[in-house]
């Protein structure tokens, strides 16, 4: 994720300015917009969201068992 943040213009430290860097620097903002995009995709084509749901579930299971 750090490479993607670097491409988006998020500095390693310091103040963030601009829409895209702000979006990628805030976990809560990014999760909101990602959920909104997934909902929009679901409204358009429900089957397209299944891989995203499986990916999220796999990540949650992996994090749970990493403890």
Secondary structure, DSSP 8 states (H G I E B T S, - for coil): -HHHHHHHT--SSS---SHHHHHHH-HHHHHHHHHHHHHHHHHH-GGGGHHHHHHHHHHHHHHHHH-
